[in-house]
Amino acid sequence: MLQKHFHVAEVSIDEWPFWMFEENIKLVNEILEEEEKHKKKEEDTQSKNTPNFNPSSYMKDMNSMTNKFKP
Protein backbone atom coordinates (compact mmCIF):
# COMPACT_ATOMS: atom_id res chain seq x y z
CA MET A 1 0.00 0.00 0.00
CA LEU A 2 2.85 2.36 0.72
CA GLN A 3 4.22 1.75 -2.75
CA LYS A 4 0.80 2.39 -4.30
CA HIS A 5 0.03 5.60 -2.41
CA PHE A 6 3.48 7.14 -2.16
CA HIS A 7 5.03 5.75 -5.37
CA VAL A 8 8.24 4.64 -3.72
CA ALA A 9 10.30 1.48 -4.14
CA GLU A 10 10.56 -1.12 -1.41
CA VAL A 11 14.29 -0.43 -1.17
CA SER A 12 13.71 3.18 -0.18
CA ILE A 13 10.99 2.19 2.30
CA ASP A 14 13.52 -0.08 3.98
CA GLU A 15 15.82 2.91 4.46
CA TRP A 16 13.21 5.12 6.14
CA PRO A 17 13.61 5.79 9.86
CA PHE A 18 11.04 3.94 11.94
CA TRP A 19 9.08 7.07 12.88
CA MET A 20 8.69 8.00 9.20
CA PHE A 21 7.58 4.49 8.31
CA GLU A 22 5.07 4.52 11.17
CA GLU A 23 3.64 7.91 10.15
CA ASN A 24 3.26 6.85 6.54
CA ILE A 25 1.47 3.68 7.60
CA LYS A 26 -0.95 5.78 9.65
CA LEU A 27 -1.60 7.98 6.62
CA VAL A 28 -2.24 4.98 4.38
CA ASN A 29 -4.61 3.51 6.98
CA GLU A 30 -6.55 6.78 7.07
CA ILE A 31 -6.75 6.82 3.28
CA LEU A 32 -8.01 3.24 3.26
CA GLU A 33 -10.63 4.01 5.92
CA GLU A 34 -11.88 6.97 3.88
CA GLU A 35 -12.06 4.78 0.77
CA GLU A 36 -14.02 2.14 2.73
CA LYS A 37 -16.47 4.76 4.04
CA HIS A 38 -16.95 6.19 0.56
CA LYS A 39 -17.49 2.73 -0.91
CA LYS A 40 -20.00 1.79 1.80
CA LYS A 41 -21.85 5.07 1.31
CA GLU A 42 -22.06 4.46 -2.45
CA GLU A 43 -23.30 0.89 -1.88
CA ASP A 44 -25.96 2.13 0.54
CA THR A 45 -27.09 4.79 -1.92
CA GLN A 46 -27.20 2.29 -4.74
CA SER A 47 -29.15 -0.24 -2.70
CA LYS A 48 -31.72 2.42 -1.78
CA ASN A 49 -32.13 3.41 -5.43
CA THR A 50 -32.40 -0.16 -6.71
CA PRO A 51 -35.97 -1.40 -7.05
CA ASN A 52 -37.11 -4.55 -5.36
CA PHE A 53 -36.70 -7.53 -7.71
CA ASN A 54 -38.79 -9.92 -5.67
CA PRO A 55 -41.46 -11.42 -8.00
CA SER A 56 -44.03 -11.69 -5.24
CA SER A 57 -43.77 -7.96 -4.61
CA TYR A 58 -44.51 -7.36 -8.29
CA MET A 59 -47.62 -9.50 -8.02
CA LYS A 60 -48.78 -7.60 -4.97
CA ASP A 61 -48.26 -4.33 -6.84
CA MET A 62 -50.13 -5.65 -9.87
CA ASN A 63 -53.05 -6.80 -7.69
CA SER A 64 -53.30 -3.41 -6.05
CA MET A 65 -53.18 -1.71 -9.46
CA THR A 66 -55.90 -3.93 -10.94
CA ASN A 67 -58.11 -3.33 -7.90
CA LYS A 68 -58.04 0.36 -8.69
CA PHE A 69 -59.43 -0.23 -12.20
CA LYS A 70 -62.23 -2.67 -11.33
CA PRO A 71 -65.74 -1.13 -11.63
C-alpha positions in Angstrom: 0.0 0.0 0.0 2.8 2.4 0.7 4.2 1.8 -2.8 0.8 2.4 -4.3 0.0 5.6 -2.4 3.5 7.1 -2.2 5.0 5.8 -5.4 8.2 4.6 -3.7 10.3 1.5 -4.1 10.6 -1.1 -1.4 14.3 -0.4 -1.2 13.7 3.2 -0.2 11.0 2.2 2.3 13.5 -0.1 4.0 15.8 2.9 4.5 13.2 5.1 6.1 13.6 5.8 9.9 11.0 3.9 11.9 9.1 7.1 12.9 8.7 8.0 9.2 7.6 4.5 8.3 5.1 4.5 11.2 3.6 7.9 10.2 3.3 6.8 6.5 1.5 3.7 7.6 -0.9 5.8 9.7 -1.6 8.0 6.6 -2.2 5.0 4.4 -4.6 3.5 7.0 -6.5 6.8 7.1 -6.7 6.8 3.3 -8.0 3.2 3.3 -10.6 4.0 5.9 -11.9 7.0 3.9 -12.1 4.8 0.8 -14.0 2.1 2.7 -16.5 4.8 4.0 -17.0 6.2 0.6 -17.5 2.7 -0.9 -20.0 1.8 1.8 -21.8 5.1 1.3 -22.1 4.5 -2.4 -23.3 0.9 -1.9 -26.0 2.1 0.5 -27.1 4.8 -1.9 -27.2 2.3 -4.7 -29.2 -0.2 -2.7 -31.7 2.4 -1.8 -32.1 3.4 -5.4 -32.4 -0.2 -6.7 -36.0 -1.4 -7.0 -37.1 -4.6 -5.4 -36.7 -7.5 -7.7 -38.8 -9.9 -5.7 -41.5 -11.4 -8.0 -44.0 -11.7 -5.2 -43.8 -8.0 -4.6 -44.5 -7.4 -8.3 -47.6 -9.5 -8.0 -48.8 -7.6 -5.0 -48.3 -4.3 -6.8 -50.1 -5.7 -9.9 -53.0 -6.8 -7.7 -53.3 -3.4 -6.1 -53.2 -1.7 -9.5 -55.9 -3.9 -10.9 -58.1 -3.3 -7.9 -58.0 0.4 -8.7 -59.4 -0.2 -12.2 -62.2 -2.7 -11.3 -65.7 -1.1 -11.6 
